[in-house]
Amino acid sequence: MKIHAEALLFDNDGTLVSSLESVTRCWTRWAQEYGITAEDFARVELHGRPAVEIVADLLPDDVVPEALARIEQLEVEDVAGGVVLLPGTAALLASLPADRWAVVTSATRRLGEARLTEAGIQPKNLISADDITRGKPDPEPFLLAAARLGVDPARCVVFEDAPAGLAAGRAAGMTTVALTTTHRADELVADVVVKDLSAVSAQATAGGVEITTAE
């Protein structure tokens, strides 16, 4: 399948890189420190959402700032050796002009930059949880990325592995490509579903980028 776009917007964790083992380690330790049970976690949507929203769902308001700082610290300290490039990431990003793509992560800027640096990725444009007031599944992060790139949202393609991120992309009026790196295909609603970025190639054109996917 071919898609013509002016900009590509990538989620980070589960799309460009995998930090799943690190995330599991850190959130498990954090939950133990704050007395969060497995049942508590089960009732909250975790993947693809900003940590501030997850923490606010699990703890009283007066504890949230301290608990949020704690999970960020745990995750930043665990970055070294805890982040790996997913298949196809390096080749796809290398084929794109720097001003035609952005990373749109639910992580804080500090954590997002740490993970990207560990994986050897240096985006010219990064939208993080620090830049927005409403996280995925709200469209705000992707709409902000489109504005930063100076591109009509309808001419953007979103690459996501999480239902919340795909919902945000759809709400922004963008074409969505789902990766089955963390969820089954039947859990993902998108225009195109692929296994990972190794199934995606791109060619810069005068008018933007031509994307080819192998479903």
C-alpha positions as a Markdown table, in Angstrom:
| # | Residue | x | y | z |
|---|---|---|---|---|
| 1 | Met | 0.0 | 0.0 | 0.0 |
| 2 | Lys | 1.2 | 3.5 | -0.8 |
| 3 | Ile | 0.5 | 6.6 | 1.2 |
| 4 | His | 1.4 | 10.1 | 0.2 |
| 5 | Ala | 2.1 | 12.4 | 3.2 |
| 6 | Glu | 3.9 | 15.6 | 4.1 |
| 7 | Ala | 5.0 | 14.5 | 7.6 |
| 8 | Leu | 5.4 | 11.3 | 9.6 |
| 9 | Leu | 4.7 | 11.3 | 13.3 |
| 10 | Phe | 6.1 | 8.5 | 15.4 |
| 11 | Asp | 5.3 | 7.3 | 18.9 |
| 12 | Asn | 8.5 | 6.3 | 20.7 |
| 13 | Asp | 8.1 | 3.4 | 23.1 |
| 14 | Gly | 6.7 | 0.3 | 21.3 |
| 15 | Thr | 7.1 | 2.0 | 17.9 |
| 16 | Leu | 10.7 | 3.2 | 17.4 |
| 17 | Val | 12.2 | 1.5 | 20.5 |
| 18 | Ser | 11.3 | -1.0 | 23.1 |
| 19 | Ser | 11.8 | -0.2 | 26.7 |
| 20 | Leu | 9.2 | -2.7 | 27.9 |
| 21 | Glu | 11.4 | -4.6 | 30.3 |
| 22 | Ser | 12.6 | -1.3 | 31.8 |
| 23 | Val | 9.1 | 0.0 | 32.2 |
| 24 | Thr | 7.9 | -3.2 | 33.8 |
| 25 | Arg | 10.8 | -3.1 | 36.3 |
| 26 | Cys | 10.3 | 0.5 | 37.2 |
| 27 | Trp | 6.5 | 0.6 | 37.5 |
| 28 | Thr | 6.6 | -2.6 | 39.6 |
| 29 | Arg | 9.1 | -1.1 | 42.0 |
| 30 | Trp | 7.1 | 2.2 | 42.1 |
| 31 | Ala | 3.8 | 0.3 | 42.8 |
| 32 | Gln | 5.4 | -1.6 | 45.7 |
| 33 | Glu | 6.7 | 1.7 | 47.1 |
| 34 | Tyr | 3.2 | 3.3 | 47.0 |
| 35 | Gly | 1.2 | 0.3 | 47.9 |
| 36 | Ile | -0.5 | -0.1 | 44.5 |
| 37 | Thr | -1.9 | -3.6 | 43.9 |
| 38 | Ala | -2.2 | -5.6 | 40.7 |
| 39 | Glu | -6.0 | -5.0 | 40.9 |
| 40 | Asp | -5.4 | -1.3 | 41.0 |
| 41 | Phe | -3.3 | -1.5 | 37.9 |
| 42 | Ala | -5.8 | -3.7 | 36.1 |
| 43 | Arg | -8.5 | -1.0 | 36.2 |
| 44 | Val | -6.3 | 1.7 | 34.7 |
| 45 | Glu | -5.3 | 2.1 | 31.0 |
| 46 | Leu | -1.5 | 2.2 | 31.1 |
| 47 | His | 0.1 | 1.9 | 27.7 |
| 48 | Gly | 0.5 | 5.1 | 25.6 |
| 49 | Arg | -0.7 | 7.5 | 28.3 |
| 50 | Pro | 1.3 | 10.2 | 30.1 |
| 51 | Ala | 2.6 | 9.1 | 33.5 |
| 52 | Val | 0.9 | 12.0 | 35.2 |
| 53 | Glu | -2.5 | 10.8 | 34.1 |
| 54 | Ile | -1.8 | 7.2 | 35.3 |
| 55 | Val | -0.5 | 8.4 | 38.6 |
| 56 | Ala | -3.5 | 10.6 | 39.1 |
| 57 | Asp | -5.8 | 7.7 | 38.4 |
| 58 | Leu | -4.1 | 5.6 | 41.1 |
| 59 | Leu | -3.2 | 8.0 | 44.0 |
| 60 | Pro | -4.7 | 10.9 | 45.9 |
| 61 | Asp | -4.1 | 14.4 | 44.5 |
| 62 | Asp | -1.7 | 15.4 | 47.3 |
| 63 | Val | 0.6 | 12.5 | 46.6 |
| 64 | Val | 0.7 | 12.8 | 42.8 |
| 65 | Pro | 3.6 | 15.4 | 42.4 |
| 66 | Glu | 6.0 | 13.3 | 44.6 |
| 67 | Ala | 4.9 | 10.0 | 43.1 |
| 68 | Leu | 5.3 | 11.4 | 39.5 |
| 69 | Ala | 8.8 | 12.6 | 40.2 |
| 70 | Arg | 9.7 | 9.2 | 41.7 |
| 71 | Ile | 8.6 | 7.2 | 38.6 |
| 72 | Glu | 10.4 | 9.6 | 36.3 |
| 73 | Gln | 13.6 | 9.2 | 38.3 |
| 74 | Leu | 13.3 | 5.4 | 38.4 |
| 75 | Glu | 12.8 | 5.3 | 34.6 |
| 76 | Val | 15.6 | 7.7 | 33.8 |
| 77 | Glu | 18.0 | 5.8 | 36.0 |
| 78 | Asp | 17.0 | 2.5 | 34.2 |
| 79 | Val | 17.5 | 3.8 | 30.7 |
| 80 | Ala | 21.1 | 2.6 | 30.3 |
| 81 | Gly | 20.9 | -0.8 | 28.7 |
| 82 | Gly | 17.1 | -0.8 | 29.0 |
| 83 | Val | 16.2 | 0.6 | 25.5 |
| 84 | Val | 16.6 | -1.2 | 22.2 |
| 85 | Leu | 15.8 | -0.2 | 18.6 |
| 86 | Leu | 12.9 | -2.0 | 17.1 |
| 87 | Pro | 13.2 | -3.6 | 13.7 |
| 88 | Gly | 13.2 | -1.2 | 10.8 |
| 89 | Thr | 13.5 | 2.0 | 12.9 |
| 90 | Ala | 17.1 | 3.0 | 11.9 |
| 91 | Ala | 16.6 | 2.4 | 8.2 |
| 92 | Leu | 13.3 | 4.2 | 8.0 |
| 93 | Leu | 14.4 | 7.3 | 9.9 |
| 94 | Ala | 17.6 | 7.5 | 7.9 |
| 95 | Ser | 15.5 | 7.7 | 4.7 |
| 96 | Leu | 13.6 | 10.7 | 5.9 |
| 97 | Pro | 14.4 | 14.4 | 5.7 |
| 98 | Ala | 14.8 | 15.7 | 9.3 |
| 99 | Asp | 12.0 | 18.3 | 8.9 |
| 100 | Arg | 9.5 | 15.7 | 7.7 |
| 101 | Trp | 9.1 | 13.7 | 10.9 |
| 102 | Ala | 8.7 | 14.1 | 14.6 |
| 103 | Val | 8.6 | 11.9 | 17.7 |
| 104 | Val | 5.4 | 12.3 | 19.7 |
| 105 | Thr | 5.8 | 10.6 | 23.1 |
| 106 | Ser | 3.7 | 10.4 | 26.2 |
| 107 | Ala | 6.9 | 10.4 | 28.3 |
| 108 | Thr | 8.3 | 13.6 | 29.8 |
| 109 | Arg | 11.0 | 15.4 | 27.8 |
| 110 | Arg | 13.7 | 14.3 | 30.2 |
| 111 | Leu | 12.7 | 10.7 | 29.9 |
| 112 | Gly | 11.9 | 10.8 | 26.2 |
| 113 | Glu | 15.3 | 12.4 | 25.3 |
| 114 | Ala | 17.1 | 9.9 | 27.5 |
| 115 | Arg | 15.5 | 6.9 | 25.8 |
| 116 | Leu | 16.0 | 8.3 | 22.3 |
| 117 | Thr | 19.7 | 9.2 | 23.0 |
| 118 | Glu | 20.3 | 5.7 | 24.4 |
| 119 | Ala | 18.9 | 4.3 | 21.1 |
| 120 | Gly | 20.9 | 6.7 | 18.9 |
| 121 | Ile | 17.9 | 8.7 | 17.7 |
| 122 | Gln | 18.2 | 12.4 | 17.4 |
| 123 | Pro | 14.9 | 13.9 | 16.2 |
| 124 | Lys | 14.8 | 17.5 | 15.1 |
| 125 | Asn | 11.3 | 17.7 | 16.5 |
| 126 | Leu | 10.1 | 16.1 | 19.7 |
| 127 | Ile | 6.7 | 16.5 | 21.4 |
| 128 | Ser | 6.6 | 15.3 | 25.0 |
| 129 | Ala | 4.2 | 15.2 | 27.9 |
| 130 | Asp | 5.7 | 18.6 | 29.0 |
| 131 | Asp | 4.4 | 20.3 | 25.9 |
| 132 | Ile | 0.7 | 19.5 | 26.2 |
| 133 | Thr | -2.2 | 19.7 | 28.6 |
| 134 | Arg | -4.1 | 16.7 | 27.4 |
| 135 | Gly | -2.4 | 13.4 | 26.5 |
| 136 | Lys | -3.3 | 10.6 | 24.2 |
| 137 | Pro | -6.0 | 9.5 | 23.4 |
| 138 | Asp | -6.7 | 13.3 | 23.0 |
| 139 | Pro | -5.4 | 14.6 | 19.6 |
| 140 | Glu | -3.5 | 17.5 | 21.2 |
| 141 | Pro | 0.0 | 15.9 | 21.0 |
| 142 | Phe | -0.3 | 15.1 | 17.3 |
| 143 | Leu | -2.0 | 18.4 | 16.4 |
| 144 | Leu | 0.9 | 20.2 | 18.1 |
| 145 | Ala | 3.4 | 18.1 | 16.1 |
| 146 | Ala | 1.7 | 19.0 | 12.9 |
| 147 | Ala | 1.7 | 22.7 | 13.8 |
| 148 | Arg | 5.4 | 22.6 | 14.7 |
| 149 | Leu | 6.2 | 21.0 | 11.3 |
| 150 | Gly | 3.9 | 23.4 | 9.5 |
| 151 | Val | 1.8 | 20.6 | 8.0 |
| 152 | Asp | -1.9 | 20.1 | 7.6 |
| 153 | Pro | -3.0 | 17.4 | 10.0 |
| 154 | Ala | -4.8 | 15.6 | 7.1 |
| 155 | Arg | -1.4 | 15.2 | 5.4 |
| 156 | Cys | 0.3 | 13.5 | 8.4 |
| 157 | Val | 0.7 | 9.8 | 9.0 |
| 158 | Val | 0.8 | 8.5 | 12.6 |
| 159 | Phe | 2.8 | 5.4 | 13.6 |
| 160 | Glu | 1.6 | 3.9 | 16.8 |
| 161 | Asp | 1.5 | 0.6 | 18.7 |
| 162 | Ala | -1.1 | 1.6 | 21.4 |
| 163 | Pro | -4.9 | 2.0 | 21.1 |
| 164 | Ala | -4.7 | 5.3 | 23.0 |
| 165 | Gly | -2.2 | 6.7 | 20.5 |
| 166 | Leu | -4.1 | 5.4 | 17.5 |
| 167 | Ala | -7.3 | 7.0 | 18.9 |
| 168 | Ala | -5.4 | 10.3 | 19.2 |
| 169 | Gly | -4.2 | 10.1 | 15.6 |
| 170 | Arg | -7.7 | 9.4 | 14.3 |
| 171 | Ala | -9.2 | 12.2 | 16.4 |
| 172 | Ala | -6.5 | 14.5 | 14.8 |
| 173 | Gly | -7.8 | 13.6 | 11.3 |
| 174 | Met | -4.5 | 11.8 | 10.4 |
| 175 | Thr | -3.8 | 8.6 | 8.6 |
| 176 | Thr | -2.9 | 5.9 | 11.1 |
| 177 | Val | -0.5 | 3.0 | 10.8 |
| 178 | Ala | -0.6 | 0.4 | 13.7 |
| 179 | Leu | 2.3 | -1.7 | 14.7 |
| 180 | Thr | 1.7 | -5.1 | 16.4 |
| 181 | Thr | 4.7 | -4.8 | 18.6 |
| 182 | Thr | 2.8 | -4.6 | 21.9 |
| 183 | His | -0.8 | -5.4 | 21.0 |
| 184 | Arg | -2.6 | -7.9 | 18.8 |
| 185 | Ala | -3.9 | -6.7 | 15.4 |
| 186 | Asp | -7.5 | -7.3 | 16.5 |
| 187 | Glu | -6.9 | -4.8 | 19.4 |
| 188 | Leu | -5.8 | -2.0 | 17.0 |
| 189 | Val | -8.0 | 0.3 | 14.9 |
| 190 | Ala | -6.0 | 1.9 | 12.1 |
| 191 | Asp | -5.9 | 2.5 | 8.4 |
| 192 | Val | -3.0 | 0.1 | 8.0 |
| 193 | Val | -1.7 | -2.6 | 10.4 |
| 194 | Val | 1.9 | -3.9 | 10.1 |
| 195 | Lys | 4.2 | -6.0 | 12.3 |
| 196 | Asp | 6.8 | -3.3 | 12.8 |
| 197 | Leu | 8.7 | -0.6 | 10.9 |
| 198 | Ser | 10.6 | -3.1 | 8.9 |
| 199 | Ala | 7.4 | -3.4 | 6.9 |
| 200 | Val | 7.5 | 0.3 | 6.0 |
| 201 | Ser | 9.7 | 2.2 | 3.6 |
| 202 | Ala | 9.7 | 5.8 | 2.5 |
| 203 | Gln | 11.0 | 7.9 | -0.3 |
| 204 | Ala | 11.3 | 11.7 | -0.1 |
| 205 | Thr | 9.5 | 13.5 | -3.0 |
| 206 | Ala | 9.2 | 17.1 | -4.0 |
| 207 | Gly | 5.8 | 17.3 | -2.3 |
| 208 | Gly | 6.6 | 15.3 | 0.8 |
| 209 | Val | 7.1 | 11.6 | 1.4 |
| 210 | Glu | 5.8 | 8.5 | -0.4 |
| 211 | Ile | 5.3 | 5.7 | 2.2 |
| 212 | Thr | 5.1 | 2.1 | 1.1 |
| 213 | Thr | 3.8 | -0.6 | 3.6 |
| 214 | Ala | 3.9 | -4.3 | 3.3 |
| 215 | Glu | 0.9 | -5.6 | 5.1 |
